[in-house]
């Protein structure tokens, strides 16, 4: 009788932990999707570290890839005519060469190495973006008005493809490049969200064929996708009402705190 009671208590605690785990992932998914809908990127930067902490498994990266690809499919019909075609062509070509490198990284690194890499990358990107934001505010930095040539675009694409298939984060490299091209906000947002359709699609294909994606991962993605779509709608509405600079500053602060928390939790 005592043994049965202990088993029942353990199962009850396990059930509560599962509910808390799912609720936390739903909240993170909603918030990350809201940020991406408002700014054009950020879902991977926010969700990957949070999912890694909660799930403590590199399967979290596959989960983010699936959800983000679904979000990109929703965005694409309204953005496909806005993004500059020549940028997408060379970025996508470079991304293709980066995909296999990312799969090697994903297959070889253990969970702690992945966590440390993500944390350091997020902190670095946050510092760089914070400096750009400060420079724009003080007028010290002016963006380049002409995009670079195919070689530069392909280099950015390779870095993005590597980060897509290994970390589910193709956005940072492309966003840092696009912020210097002089494109307007709508063009940047359209370019990066359209590019996500290719980068996450390729990453998912390679993950499924070379690594394998478990049934539970697909189920988790199905459960979390409605929260992502809800975040897309809310982010689109908030982007029209919230000061963009304040919003970017808050996102940077959240990312920095997340990166430091991941390092401390190792």
DOKOLGU-279839 format. One record per residue (C-alpha): residue number from 1; residue in three letters; x, y, z. Coordinates in pm, whole numbers. Each point is the difference from the previous one (the first is absolute). Example, Ala and Ser with C-alpha at 12.3 -4.5 7.8 and 13.67 -1.06 7.14 Angstrom:
REM residues 2
<r><num>1</num><residu>ALA</residu><X>1230</X><Y>-450</Y><Z>780</Z></r>
<r><num>2</num><residu>SER</residu><X>137</X><Y>344</Y><Z>-66</Z></r>
REM end
This chain:
REM residues 266
<r><num>1</num><residu>UNK</residu><X>0</X><Y>0</Y><Z>0</Z></r>
<r><num>2</num><residu>UNK</residu><X>278</X><Y>244</Y><Z>92</Z></r>
<r><num>3</num><residu>UNK</residu><X>188</X><Y>-88</Y><Z>-319</Z></r>
<r><num>4</num><residu>UNK</residu><X>-314</X><Y>59</Y><Z>-209</Z></r>
<r><num>5</num><residu>UNK</residu><X>-52</X><Y>338</Y><Z>170</Z></r>
<r><num>6</num><residu>UNK</residu><X>357</X><Y>105</Y><Z>-81</Z></r>
<r><num>7</num><residu>UNK</residu><X>-49</X><Y>-101</Y><Z>-363</Z></r>
<r><num>8</num><residu>UNK</residu><X>-325</X><Y>196</Y><Z>-21</Z></r>
<r><num>9</num><residu>UNK</residu><X>166</X><Y>305</Y><Z>158</Z></r>
<r><num>10</num><residu>UNK</residu><X>291</X><Y>-22</Y><Z>-246</Z></r>
<r><num>11</num><residu>UNK</residu><X>-237</X><Y>-24</Y><Z>-295</Z></r>
<r><num>12</num><residu>UNK</residu><X>-198</X><Y>299</Y><Z>132</Z></r>
<r><num>13</num><residu>UNK</residu><X>315</X><Y>210</Y><Z>30</Z></r>
<r><num>14</num><residu>UNK</residu><X>114</X><Y>-111</Y><Z>-344</Z></r>
<r><num>15</num><residu>UNK</residu><X>-339</X><Y>97</Y><Z>-144</Z></r>
<r><num>16</num><residu>UNK</residu><X>20</X><Y>347</Y><Z>156</Z></r>
<r><num>17</num><residu>UNK</residu><X>352</X><Y>44</Y><Z>-132</Z></r>
<r><num>18</num><residu>UNK</residu><X>-118</X><Y>-89</Y><Z>-351</Z></r>
<r><num>19</num><residu>UNK</residu><X>-284</X><Y>254</Y><Z>20</Z></r>
<r><num>20</num><residu>UNK</residu><X>239</X><Y>272</Y><Z>123</Z></r>
<r><num>21</num><residu>UNK</residu><X>247</X><Y>-98</Y><Z>-276</Z></r>
<r><num>22</num><residu>UNK</residu><X>-266</X><Y>34</Y><Z>-271</Z></r>
<r><num>23</num><residu>UNK</residu><X>-137</X><Y>329</Y><Z>135</Z></r>
<r><num>24</num><residu>UNK</residu><X>349</X><Y>149</Y><Z>12</Z></r>
<r><num>25</num><residu>UNK</residu><X>72</X><Y>-106</Y><Z>-359</Z></r>
<r><num>26</num><residu>UNK</residu><X>-335</X><Y>145</Y><Z>-112</Z></r>
<r><num>27</num><residu>UNK</residu><X>80</X><Y>337</Y><Z>160</Z></r>
<r><num>28</num><residu>UNK</residu><X>349</X><Y>10</Y><Z>-148</Z></r>
<r><num>29</num><residu>UNK</residu><X>-135</X><Y>-95</Y><Z>-343</Z></r>
<r><num>30</num><residu>UNK</residu><X>-265</X><Y>272</Y><Z>11</Z></r>
<r><num>31</num><residu>UNK</residu><X>248</X><Y>269</Y><Z>113</Z></r>
<r><num>32</num><residu>UNK</residu><X>267</X><Y>-98</Y><Z>-254</Z></r>
<r><num>33</num><residu>UNK</residu><X>-253</X><Y>-8</Y><Z>-285</Z></r>
<r><num>34</num><residu>UNK</residu><X>-127</X><Y>343</Y><Z>104</Z></r>
<r><num>35</num><residu>UNK</residu><X>352</X><Y>142</Y><Z>-15</Z></r>
<r><num>36</num><residu>UNK</residu><X>68</X><Y>-152</Y><Z>-340</Z></r>
<r><num>37</num><residu>UNK</residu><X>-328</X><Y>123</Y><Z>-143</Z></r>
<r><num>38</num><residu>UNK</residu><X>74</X><Y>355</Y><Z>113</Z></r>
<r><num>39</num><residu>UNK</residu><X>368</X><Y>20</Y><Z>-95</Z></r>
<r><num>40</num><residu>UNK</residu><X>52</X><Y>-263</Y><Z>-271</Z></r>
<r><num>41</num><residu>UNK</residu><X>223</X><Y>-231</Y><Z>204</Z></r>
<r><num>42</num><residu>UNK</residu><X>64</X><Y>-115</Y><Z>354</Z></r>
<r><num>43</num><residu>UNK</residu><X>-198</X><Y>-322</Y><Z>41</Z></r>
<r><num>44</num><residu>UNK</residu><X>307</X><Y>-221</Y><Z>-2</Z></r>
<r><num>45</num><residu>UNK</residu><X>203</X><Y>234</Y><Z>221</Z></r>
<r><num>46</num><residu>UNK</residu><X>-265</X><Y>-6</Y><Z>270</Z></r>
<r><num>47</num><residu>UNK</residu><X>-146</X><Y>-351</Y><Z>-33</Z></r>
<r><num>48</num><residu>UNK</residu><X>318</X><Y>-206</Y><Z>-53</Z></r>
<r><num>49</num><residu>UNK</residu><X>169</X><Y>89</Y><Z>332</Z></r>
<r><num>50</num><residu>UNK</residu><X>-329</X><Y>-25</Y><Z>189</Z></r>
<r><num>51</num><residu>UNK</residu><X>-89</X><Y>-336</Y><Z>-158</Z></r>
<r><num>52</num><residu>UNK</residu><X>350</X><Y>-134</Y><Z>68</Z></r>
<r><num>53</num><residu>UNK</residu><X>-28</X><Y>95</Y><Z>366</Z></r>
<r><num>54</num><residu>UNK</residu><X>-348</X><Y>-151</Y><Z>43</Z></r>
<r><num>55</num><residu>UNK</residu><X>51</X><Y>-315</Y><Z>-211</Z></r>
<r><num>56</num><residu>UNK</residu><X>374</X><Y>-48</Y><Z>64</Z></r>
<r><num>57</num><residu>UNK</residu><X>32</X><Y>-167</Y><Z>-339</Z></r>
<r><num>58</num><residu>UNK</residu><X>121</X><Y>99</Y><Z>-347</Z></r>
<r><num>59</num><residu>UNK</residu><X>-341</X><Y>-121</Y><Z>-122</Z></r>
<r><num>60</num><residu>UNK</residu><X>-110</X><Y>353</Y><Z>99</Z></r>
<r><num>61</num><residu>UNK</residu><X>181</X><Y>127</Y><Z>-309</Z></r>
<r><num>62</num><residu>UNK</residu><X>-202</X><Y>-227</Y><Z>-227</Z></r>
<r><num>63</num><residu>UNK</residu><X>-318</X><Y>119</Y><Z>169</Z></r>
<r><num>64</num><residu>UNK</residu><X>86</X><Y>365</Y><Z>-68</Z></r>
<r><num>65</num><residu>UNK</residu><X>78</X><Y>-78</Y><Z>-365</Z></r>
<r><num>66</num><residu>UNK</residu><X>-342</X><Y>-160</Y><Z>-52</Z></r>
<r><num>67</num><residu>UNK</residu><X>-196</X><Y>281</Y><Z>169</Z></r>
<r><num>68</num><residu>UNK</residu><X>189</X><Y>278</Y><Z>-176</Z></r>
<r><num>69</num><residu>UNK</residu><X>-48</X><Y>-163</Y><Z>-340</Z></r>
<r><num>70</num><residu>UNK</residu><X>-374</X><Y>-8</Y><Z>66</Z></r>
<r><num>71</num><residu>UNK</residu><X>2</X><Y>369</Y><Z>91</Z></r>
<r><num>72</num><residu>UNK</residu><X>199</X><Y>82</Y><Z>-314</Z></r>
<r><num>73</num><residu>UNK</residu><X>-259</X><Y>-175</Y><Z>-216</Z></r>
<r><num>74</num><residu>UNK</residu><X>-266</X><Y>223</Y><Z>153</Z></r>
<r><num>75</num><residu>UNK</residu><X>202</X><Y>319</Y><Z>-70</Z></r>
<r><num>76</num><residu>UNK</residu><X>118</X><Y>-86</Y><Z>-350</Z></r>
<r><num>77</num><residu>UNK</residu><X>-314</X><Y>71</Y><Z>-210</Z></r>
<r><num>78</num><residu>UNK</residu><X>-11</X><Y>364</Y><Z>114</Z></r>
<r><num>79</num><residu>UNK</residu><X>377</X><Y>63</Y><Z>-27</Z></r>
<r><num>80</num><residu>UNK</residu><X>118</X><Y>-182</Y><Z>-312</Z></r>
<r><num>81</num><residu>UNK</residu><X>-26</X><Y>306</Y><Z>-227</Z></r>
<r><num>82</num><residu>UNK</residu><X>178</X><Y>241</Y><Z>237</Z></r>
<r><num>83</num><residu>UNK</residu><X>338</X><Y>-169</Y><Z>59</Z></r>
<r><num>84</num><residu>UNK</residu><X>282</X><Y>87</Y><Z>-251</Z></r>
<r><num>85</num><residu>UNK</residu><X>48</X><Y>-307</Y><Z>-219</Z></r>
<r><num>86</num><residu>UNK</residu><X>375</X><Y>36</Y><Z>-54</Z></r>
<r><num>87</num><residu>UNK</residu><X>66</X><Y>2</Y><Z>373</Z></r>
<r><num>88</num><residu>UNK</residu><X>-206</X><Y>-311</Y><Z>56</Z></r>
<r><num>89</num><residu>UNK</residu><X>169</X><Y>-183</Y><Z>-287</Z></r>
<r><num>90</num><residu>UNK</residu><X>357</X><Y>38</Y><Z>125</Z></r>
<r><num>91</num><residu>UNK</residu><X>-90</X><Y>-38</Y><Z>369</Z></r>
<r><num>92</num><residu>UNK</residu><X>-184</X><Y>-324</Y><Z>-77</Z></r>
<r><num>93</num><residu>UNK</residu><X>288</X><Y>-134</Y><Z>-208</Z></r>
<r><num>94</num><residu>UNK</residu><X>247</X><Y>63</Y><Z>281</Z></r>
<r><num>95</num><residu>UNK</residu><X>-245</X><Y>-148</Y><Z>250</Z></r>
<r><num>96</num><residu>UNK</residu><X>0</X><Y>-325</Y><Z>-199</Z></r>
<r><num>97</num><residu>UNK</residu><X>375</X><Y>-38</Y><Z>55</Z></r>
<r><num>98</num><residu>UNK</residu><X>-37</X><Y>78</Y><Z>370</Z></r>
<r><num>99</num><residu>UNK</residu><X>-265</X><Y>-264</Y><Z>71</Z></r>
<r><num>100</num><residu>UNK</residu><X>234</X><Y>-306</Y><Z>3</Z></r>
<r><num>101</num><residu>UNK</residu><X>248</X><Y>178</Y><Z>229</Z></r>
<r><num>102</num><residu>UNK</residu><X>-278</X><Y>67</Y><Z>248</Z></r>
<r><num>103</num><residu>UNK</residu><X>-111</X><Y>-364</Y><Z>0</Z></r>
<r><num>104</num><residu>UNK</residu><X>356</X><Y>-105</Y><Z>90</Z></r>
<r><num>105</num><residu>UNK</residu><X>2</X><Y>248</Y><Z>290</Z></r>
<r><num>106</num><residu>UNK</residu><X>-341</X><Y>-124</Y><Z>122</Z></r>
<r><num>107</num><residu>UNK</residu><X>105</X><Y>-365</Y><Z>-16</Z></r>
<r><num>108</num><residu>UNK</residu><X>338</X><Y>47</Y><Z>172</Z></r>
<r><num>109</num><residu>UNK</residu><X>-80</X><Y>244</Y><Z>283</Z></r>
<r><num>110</num><residu>UNK</residu><X>-149</X><Y>-114</Y><Z>331</Z></r>
<r><num>111</num><residu>UNK</residu><X>-280</X><Y>188</Y><Z>178</Z></r>
<r><num>112</num><residu>UNK</residu><X>229</X><Y>206</Y><Z>226</Z></r>
<r><num>113</num><residu>UNK</residu><X>215</X><Y>109</Y><Z>-293</Z></r>
<r><num>114</num><residu>UNK</residu><X>-312</X><Y>98</Y><Z>-194</Z></r>
<r><num>115</num><residu>UNK</residu><X>-128</X><Y>200</Y><Z>298</Z></r>
<r><num>116</num><residu>UNK</residu><X>332</X><Y>181</Y><Z>43</Z></r>
<r><num>117</num><residu>UNK</residu><X>23</X><Y>76</Y><Z>-373</Z></r>
<r><num>118</num><residu>UNK</residu><X>-355</X><Y>137</Y><Z>-9</Z></r>
<r><num>119</num><residu>UNK</residu><X>53</X><Y>208</Y><Z>315</Z></r>
<r><num>120</num><residu>UNK</residu><X>325</X><Y>158</Y><Z>-122</Z></r>
<r><num>121</num><residu>UNK</residu><X>-148</X><Y>61</Y><Z>-345</Z></r>
<r><num>122</num><residu>UNK</residu><X>-308</X><Y>170</Y><Z>145</Z></r>
<r><num>123</num><residu>UNK</residu><X>209</X><Y>223</Y><Z>226</Z></r>
<r><num>124</num><residu>UNK</residu><X>229</X><Y>96</Y><Z>-291</Z></r>
<r><num>125</num><residu>UNK</residu><X>-291</X><Y>75</Y><Z>-234</Z></r>
<r><num>126</num><residu>UNK</residu><X>-180</X><Y>197</Y><Z>271</Z></r>
<r><num>127</num><residu>UNK</residu><X>308</X><Y>214</Y><Z>65</Z></r>
<r><num>128</num><residu>UNK</residu><X>48</X><Y>65</Y><Z>-373</Z></r>
<r><num>129</num><residu>UNK</residu><X>-367</X><Y>86</Y><Z>-52</Z></r>
<r><num>130</num><residu>UNK</residu><X>4</X><Y>220</Y><Z>310</Z></r>
<r><num>131</num><residu>UNK</residu><X>299</X><Y>190</Y><Z>-137</Z></r>
<r><num>132</num><residu>UNK</residu><X>-176</X><Y>47</Y><Z>-335</Z></r>
<r><num>133</num><residu>UNK</residu><X>-313</X><Y>122</Y><Z>178</Z></r>
<r><num>134</num><residu>UNK</residu><X>203</X><Y>249</Y><Z>204</Z></r>
<r><num>135</num><residu>UNK</residu><X>191</X><Y>115</Y><Z>-308</Z></r>
<r><num>136</num><residu>UNK</residu><X>-323</X><Y>56</Y><Z>-190</Z></r>
<r><num>137</num><residu>UNK</residu><X>-139</X><Y>202</Y><Z>289</Z></r>
<r><num>138</num><residu>UNK</residu><X>307</X><Y>224</Y><Z>26</Z></r>
<r><num>139</num><residu>UNK</residu><X>38</X><Y>33</Y><Z>-377</Z></r>
<r><num>140</num><residu>UNK</residu><X>354</X><Y>-145</Y><Z>-7</Z></r>
<r><num>141</num><residu>UNK</residu><X>-82</X><Y>-283</Y><Z>-239</Z></r>
<r><num>142</num><residu>UNK</residu><X>-148</X><Y>26</Y><Z>-346</Z></r>
<r><num>143</num><residu>UNK</residu><X>-103</X><Y>-315</Y><Z>-186</Z></r>
<r><num>144</num><residu>UNK</residu><X>157</X><Y>-89</Y><Z>-332</Z></r>
<r><num>145</num><residu>UNK</residu><X>-234</X><Y>93</Y><Z>-282</Z></r>
<r><num>146</num><residu>UNK</residu><X>120</X><Y>-263</Y><Z>-247</Z></r>
<r><num>147</num><residu>UNK</residu><X>-18</X><Y>-374</Y><Z>70</Z></r>
<r><num>148</num><residu>UNK</residu><X>327</X><Y>-188</Y><Z>-35</Z></r>
<r><num>149</num><residu>UNK</residu><X>81</X><Y>-240</Y><Z>-281</Z></r>
<r><num>150</num><residu>UNK</residu><X>-85</X><Y>-369</Y><Z>-40</Z></r>
<r><num>151</num><residu>UNK</residu><X>313</X><Y>-111</Y><Z>189</Z></r>
<r><num>152</num><residu>UNK</residu><X>-99</X><Y>186</Y><Z>316</Z></r>
<r><num>153</num><residu>UNK</residu><X>-360</X><Y>-115</Y><Z>-28</Z></r>
<r><num>154</num><residu>UNK</residu><X>108</X><Y>-361</Y><Z>-40</Z></r>
<r><num>155</num><residu>UNK</residu><X>229</X><Y>30</Y><Z>302</Z></r>
<r><num>156</num><residu>UNK</residu><X>-290</X><Y>127</Y><Z>209</Z></r>
<r><num>157</num><residu>UNK</residu><X>-212</X><Y>-283</Y><Z>-139</Z></r>
<r><num>158</num><residu>UNK</residu><X>257</X><Y>-266</Y><Z>96</Z></r>
<r><num>159</num><residu>UNK</residu><X>10</X><Y>129</Y><Z>359</Z></r>
<r><num>160</num><residu>UNK</residu><X>-378</X><Y>11</Y><Z>8</Z></r>
<r><num>161</num><residu>UNK</residu><X>-37</X><Y>-354</Y><Z>-140</Z></r>
<r><num>162</num><residu>UNK</residu><X>248</X><Y>-137</Y><Z>254</Z></r>
<r><num>163</num><residu>UNK</residu><X>-190</X><Y>166</Y><Z>286</Z></r>
<r><num>164</num><residu>UNK</residu><X>-336</X><Y>-114</Y><Z>-142</Z></r>
<r><num>165</num><residu>UNK</residu><X>71</X><Y>-373</Y><Z>-6</Z></r>
<r><num>166</num><residu>UNK</residu><X>207</X><Y>-6</Y><Z>321</Z></r>
<r><num>167</num><residu>UNK</residu><X>-167</X><Y>260</Y><Z>226</Z></r>
<r><num>168</num><residu>UNK</residu><X>-331</X><Y>90</Y><Z>-172</Z></r>
<r><num>169</num><residu>UNK</residu><X>126</X><Y>359</Y><Z>-25</Z></r>
<r><num>170</num><residu>UNK</residu><X>47</X><Y>114</Y><Z>-361</Z></r>
<r><num>171</num><residu>UNK</residu><X>-120</X><Y>350</Y><Z>78</Z></r>
<r><num>172</num><residu>UNK</residu><X>283</X><Y>181</Y><Z>184</Z></r>
<r><num>173</num><residu>UNK</residu><X>261</X><Y>-10</Y><Z>-278</Z></r>
<r><num>174</num><residu>UNK</residu><X>-250</X><Y>114</Y><Z>-263</Z></r>
<r><num>175</num><residu>UNK</residu><X>-151</X><Y>266</Y><Z>225</Z></r>
<r><num>176</num><residu>UNK</residu><X>340</X><Y>150</Y><Z>81</Z></r>
<r><num>177</num><residu>UNK</residu><X>74</X><Y>20</Y><Z>-373</Z></r>
<r><num>178</num><residu>UNK</residu><X>-339</X><Y>142</Y><Z>-102</Z></r>
<r><num>179</num><residu>UNK</residu><X>20</X><Y>271</Y><Z>267</Z></r>
<r><num>180</num><residu>UNK</residu><X>292</X><Y>148</Y><Z>-193</Z></r>
<r><num>181</num><residu>UNK</residu><X>-153</X><Y>-5</Y><Z>-349</Z></r>
<r><num>182</num><residu>UNK</residu><X>-224</X><Y>303</Y><Z>24</Z></r>
<r><num>183</num><residu>UNK</residu><X>-313</X><Y>-205</Y><Z>-73</Z></r>
<r><num>184</num><residu>UNK</residu><X>-316</X><Y>128</Y><Z>167</Z></r>
<r><num>185</num><residu>UNK</residu><X>-170</X><Y>-181</Y><Z>286</Z></r>
<r><num>186</num><residu>UNK</residu><X>-256</X><Y>-179</Y><Z>-219</Z></r>
<r><num>187</num><residu>UNK</residu><X>266</X><Y>-123</Y><Z>-245</Z></r>
<r><num>188</num><residu>UNK</residu><X>221</X><Y>-131</Y><Z>280</Z></r>
<r><num>189</num><residu>UNK</residu><X>-292</X><Y>-174</Y><Z>169</Z></r>
<r><num>190</num><residu>UNK</residu><X>-119</X><Y>-152</Y><Z>-328</Z></r>
<r><num>191</num><residu>UNK</residu><X>350</X><Y>-114</Y><Z>-98</Z></r>
<r><num>192</num><residu>UNK</residu><X>78</X><Y>-175</Y><Z>324</Z></r>
<r><num>193</num><residu>UNK</residu><X>-341</X><Y>-162</Y><Z>43</Z></r>
<r><num>194</num><residu>UNK</residu><X>2</X><Y>-127</Y><Z>-360</Z></r>
<r><num>195</num><residu>UNK</residu><X>356</X><Y>-124</Y><Z>48</Z></r>
<r><num>196</num><residu>UNK</residu><X>-116</X><Y>-192</Y><Z>308</Z></r>
<r><num>197</num><residu>UNK</residu><X>-229</X><Y>-207</Y><Z>-221</Z></r>
<r><num>198</num><residu>UNK</residu><X>305</X><Y>-130</Y><Z>-187</Z></r>
<r><num>199</num><residu>UNK</residu><X>246</X><Y>-22</Y><Z>290</Z></r>
<r><num>200</num><residu>UNK</residu><X>-232</X><Y>-175</Y><Z>246</Z></r>
<r><num>201</num><residu>UNK</residu><X>-142</X><Y>-219</Y><Z>-276</Z></r>
<r><num>202</num><residu>UNK</residu><X>350</X><Y>-120</Y><Z>-94</Z></r>
<r><num>203</num><residu>UNK</residu><X>100</X><Y>-43</Y><Z>363</Z></r>
<r><num>204</num><residu>UNK</residu><X>-311</X><Y>-210</Y><Z>69</Z></r>
<r><num>205</num><residu>UNK</residu><X>62</X><Y>-217</Y><Z>-306</Z></r>
<r><num>206</num><residu>UNK</residu><X>358</X><Y>-75</Y><Z>105</Z></r>
<r><num>207</num><residu>UNK</residu><X>-96</X><Y>-56</Y><Z>364</Z></r>
<r><num>208</num><residu>UNK</residu><X>-273</X><Y>-244</Y><Z>-103</Z></r>
<r><num>209</num><residu>UNK</residu><X>213</X><Y>-197</Y><Z>-247</Z></r>
<r><num>210</num><residu>UNK</residu><X>342</X><Y>0</Y><Z>168</Z></r>
<r><num>211</num><residu>UNK</residu><X>-79</X><Y>27</Y><Z>373</Z></r>
<r><num>212</num><residu>UNK</residu><X>-360</X><Y>-112</Y><Z>33</Z></r>
<r><num>213</num><residu>UNK</residu><X>-293</X><Y>173</Y><Z>169</Z></r>
<r><num>214</num><residu>UNK</residu><X>-198</X><Y>-190</Y><Z>264</Z></r>
<r><num>215</num><residu>UNK</residu><X>-378</X><Y>-27</Y><Z>8</Z></r>
<r><num>216</num><residu>UNK</residu><X>-17</X><Y>185</Y><Z>332</Z></r>
<r><num>217</num><residu>UNK</residu><X>180</X><Y>299</Y><Z>-152</Z></r>
<r><num>218</num><residu>UNK</residu><X>-267</X><Y>25</Y><Z>-272</Z></r>
<r><num>219</num><residu>UNK</residu><X>-272</X><Y>-27</Y><Z>264</Z></r>
<r><num>220</num><residu>UNK</residu><X>162</X><Y>274</Y><Z>211</Z></r>
<r><num>221</num><residu>UNK</residu><X>24</X><Y>223</Y><Z>-309</Z></r>
<r><num>222</num><residu>UNK</residu><X>-371</X><Y>-59</Y><Z>-71</Z></r>
<r><num>223</num><residu>UNK</residu><X>-87</X><Y>98</Y><Z>358</Z></r>
<r><num>224</num><residu>UNK</residu><X>213</X><Y>317</Y><Z>-4</Z></r>
<r><num>225</num><residu>UNK</residu><X>-85</X><Y>126</Y><Z>-350</Z></r>
<r><num>226</num><residu>UNK</residu><X>-334</X><Y>162</Y><Z>99</Z></r>
<r><num>227</num><residu>UNK</residu><X>186</X><Y>207</Y><Z>262</Z></r>
<r><num>228</num><residu>UNK</residu><X>248</X><Y>105</Y><Z>-269</Z></r>
<r><num>229</num><residu>UNK</residu><X>-278</X><Y>106</Y><Z>-237</Z></r>
<r><num>230</num><residu>UNK</residu><X>-166</X><Y>195</Y><Z>282</Z></r>
<r><num>231</num><residu>UNK</residu><X>329</X><Y>178</Y><Z>66</Z></r>
<r><num>232</num><residu>UNK</residu><X>25</X><Y>88</Y><Z>-370</Z></r>
<r><num>233</num><residu>UNK</residu><X>-337</X><Y>174</Y><Z>9</Z></r>
<r><num>234</num><residu>UNK</residu><X>66</X><Y>187</Y><Z>326</Z></r>
<r><num>235</num><residu>UNK</residu><X>350</X><Y>103</Y><Z>-112</Z></r>
<r><num>236</num><residu>UNK</residu><X>-137</X><Y>143</Y><Z>-323</Z></r>
<r><num>237</num><residu>UNK</residu><X>-252</X><Y>210</Y><Z>194</Z></r>
<r><num>238</num><residu>UNK</residu><X>250</X><Y>117</Y><Z>264</Z></r>
<r><num>239</num><residu>UNK</residu><X>260</X><Y>100</Y><Z>-258</Z></r>
<r><num>240</num><residu>UNK</residu><X>-228</X><Y>285</Y><Z>-104</Z></r>
<r><num>241</num><residu>UNK</residu><X>-44</X><Y>134</Y><Z>353</Z></r>
<r><num>242</num><residu>UNK</residu><X>329</X><Y>-53</Y><Z>185</Z></r>
<r><num>243</num><residu>UNK</residu><X>303</X><Y>222</Y><Z>-55</Z></r>
<r><num>244</num><residu>UNK</residu><X>234</X><Y>-214</Y><Z>-212</Z></r>
<r><num>245</num><residu>UNK</residu><X>317</X><Y>118</Y><Z>175</Z></r>
<r><num>246</num><residu>UNK</residu><X>-137</X><Y>-77</Y><Z>347</Z></r>
<r><num>247</num><residu>UNK</residu><X>-118</X><Y>-339</Y><Z>-121</Z></r>
<r><num>248</num><residu>UNK</residu><X>344</X><Y>-85</Y><Z>-142</Z></r>
<r><num>249</num><residu>UNK</residu><X>163</X><Y>109</Y><Z>326</Z></r>
<r><num>250</num><residu>UNK</residu><X>-224</X><Y>-228</Y><Z>205</Z></r>
<r><num>251</num><residu>UNK</residu><X>70</X><Y>-293</Y><Z>-231</Z></r>
<r><num>252</num><residu>UNK</residu><X>375</X><Y>57</Y><Z>33</Z></r>
<r><num>253</num><residu>UNK</residu><X>-28</X><Y>4</Y><Z>379</Z></r>
<r><num>254</num><residu>UNK</residu><X>-197</X><Y>-326</Y><Z>1</Z></r>
<r><num>255</num><residu>UNK</residu><X>253</X><Y>-167</Y><Z>-228</Z></r>
<r><num>256</num><residu>UNK</residu><X>297</X><Y>111</Y><Z>211</Z></r>
<r><num>257</num><residu>UNK</residu><X>-161</X><Y>-129</Y><Z>319</Z></r>
<r><num>258</num><residu>UNK</residu><X>-85</X><Y>-330</Y><Z>-172</Z></r>
<r><num>259</num><residu>UNK</residu><X>356</X><Y>-45</Y><Z>-126</Z></r>
<r><num>260</num><residu>UNK</residu><X>152</X><Y>66</Y><Z>342</Z></r>
<r><num>261</num><residu>UNK</residu><X>-254</X><Y>-231</Y><Z>168</Z></r>
<r><num>262</num><residu>UNK</residu><X>95</X><Y>-282</Y><Z>-236</Z></r>
<r><num>263</num><residu>UNK</residu><X>368</X><Y>43</Y><Z>84</Z></r>
<r><num>264</num><residu>UNK</residu><X>-70</X><Y>0</Y><Z>373</Z></r>
<r><num>265</num><residu>UNK</residu><X>-220</X><Y>-311</Y><Z>-28</Z></r>
<r><num>266</num><residu>UNK</residu><X>271</X><Y>-212</Y><Z>-165</Z></r>
REM end
